[in-house]
Amino acid sequence: MRLKVISLVIGILSGLSACSTTEKTSNTSVRENNSQQQPTVDVLNAAGLYNKAMSKQSITKIQLLYSARETAIEEQDWRTLELACLALESKSSVDHVQNKLYIALARKEMANYTAALAILHTLSEQLKLPEHQAWHQYLMGSIYASQQLPKKALVHYFKSANIASQHTLSLAGLNDEIWLALQQLSSYALERFDTGSVIQQGWVKLAKYQQIYLGAGVELHQAMNNWQRRFVNHPASYILPREVTESVLLAPYKTSKLAILLPQSGTSERLGVALKNGFLAATDSIPHTEVFFIDETLTQADIEQQLQTNEVDFVIGPLLRSNIEKLQSSDVIAALPTIYLNTQNHSTNSVPHHYYFSLNPEHEVEQAMVHFLAKKYQKPMLLAPDSNSGNRLVEHFTSQWHRYSSAEPEVGFYTDSKNMAKIIAELLEVEDSKQRIKTIESLYRKTDIESETRSRQDIDVIYILGNSAETRLLKPYLDVNVSTFAPKIPLYASSRSYSRRIDITDKNDLDGLFFTEQPWMLPNAVDNKNLREKYQQMFPEQADIEQRLFAMAFDAVTLISEIKQLAKIPGKELVGLTGNLSIKGNNVIHRRLKWAQYSKQQIRLVQLNEQAPLPLFMQNSMELGEVHSNRSN
């Protein structure tokens, strides 16, 4: 019997019906062959059924294994599902393609993605039935989705959806997975997907409408009605009532009394002044909003009293992490929507309307790493100060890099300007080259020998994590230590390397260097040119940190009207002074910075490739799949 319905357990897959010439027993009773006794009823779970099957022979064993397989899916007992399927592998009466798909499902659910992908690649040439083809594509997509690769997941999801539509198959759970993946795409990515079959276009247009009209109940309702008239009986239709309802709940925060907590005393007072300037600039354009500045260094009781006395309905701050921790136990703060101006020490957020916004350097380290992988660089070299922050950023880069590459990055920590040259020479193995030259010269003392040092050839990109002064010292050392015989190694740096104040008068020795930076700090990178001009007139001598905090404060106010929507749609972005802002998860604001390059003593904006990389296990599985495909051909 071929069952045309594929049902999935909790958004995954509960399974195809077994295609077999044998008669299956129920999940709770098994009649023994040649038994003269009245049958007894055993209520067994999947593991129990599997264990019992392994003690039997012939058809009874097969029937029990089928029951164990189905029960394992219902119970989400993936290990038992794998064992039952492996035991069925040798049976001639089993649908082996279907059985292998079950094994791939089990291994995928146990996070053994490499083994799951290997099976799916070997099955590519054996998929004859539409049911198998749809299930195969769904599993491929779900593995990509598990690795936060929604664009690659959707390619397979849409193939699965098209097969299901053509053959009247129902894949419960697939629609939710498609919708979840679509919400992680930017508006630009959605435009790229708005093609292909009617099924695909219907899904993508619905996601585009949601991004455009989310929070605007009337407009969204009208757009949804138009969509429904165009895409009659589309599988996404079930989403419409839910999305319209949620849109009302996601109406932007309406703030009439805004409290801003910042340091107004102590060693961080200067930072508080810089933030205050940004808040004042941003709130000038928000009518009918009262703003209350509160010193975040006050006691929790004093802060709560001021919040209640002024009947505050939204909070921004504090800045210092210690003060965030102080207030997170406050019931008053817990009741108010809040944007903290720093990250939290722990990774979970128990309050859904609390958000975390910081100038997190880890974000730009990840951004650089993604670009290196998109450029197919194999061996990066990192240069960082031997400090807590330098070690932390190098560790973060390295841990992320290992997800996508088996190559070990070269790392050099310098303590001061004096040992920079030594560290670079050692990493590039220039000293070894010099020693070889000396050896040859000693052998041919009476002969004039022309020589030039050579640096190692495997380093293909260098990433500097030092500040602006350190970068200006490191760059010349790198220039003179890289062999003239070797291709020029591209140089990159983080925003720590850039200083707007220093660069006004000194861009020497940095030609060719790429770096990430928030738009506010770069020339001609911010759309609001009037704001930048006014700032320059009012604060011409402010330090880089104060300029960055001004932009952060300005963006924090701008986020108030957008933050609900950003939290709902991971692919939605707000173009801010500090970068393109989005929320990937856990209510943490993620920043995507601008790329810039020093060129002929000028700074120019550049667009660099940031295509999401494939995890290492997927790269290996794809290579195996290609080998298998070539052998089949």
Salt bridges, closest charged atoms under 4 A:
GLU32 OE2 - LYS56 NZ 2.83
ASP42 OD2 - LYS52 NZ 2.35
GLU70 OE2 - LYS24 NZ 2.89
GLU82 OE1 - ARG79 NH1 2.58
GLU82 OE2 - ARG107 NE 2.64
GLU89 OE2 - LYS100 NZ 3.29
ASP95 OD2 - ARG2 NH1 3.27
ASP95 OD2 - HIS132 NE2 3.30
GLU109 OE2 - LYS108 NZ 2.97
GLU191 OE2 - LYS208 NZ 3.17
ASP194 OD1 - LYS205 NZ 2.75
ASP194 OD2 - LYS208 NZ 2.89
GLU243 OE2 - ARG242 NE 3.65
GLU246 OE1 - LYS568 NZ 2.61
GLU311 OE1 - LYS257 NZ 3.42
GLU362 OE2 - ARG392 NE 2.62
GLU366 OE2 - HIS396 NE2 2.73
GLU408 OE1 - HIS402 NE2 3.05
GLU410 OE2 - LYS379 NZ 3.97
GLU410 OE2 - ARG456 NH1 3.35
GLU431 OE2 - LYS434 NZ 3.96
ASP458 OD1 - ARG456 NE 2.77
ASP479 OD2 - LYS475 NZ 3.06
ASP503 OD1 - ARG472 NH2 2.25
ASP506 OD2 - ARG472 NE 3.83
GLU517 OE2 - ARG548 NH2 2.44
GLU541 OE1 - ARG501 NH2 3.80
GLU546 OE2 - ARG270 NH1 3.47
GLU573 OE1 - ARG592 NH2 2.82
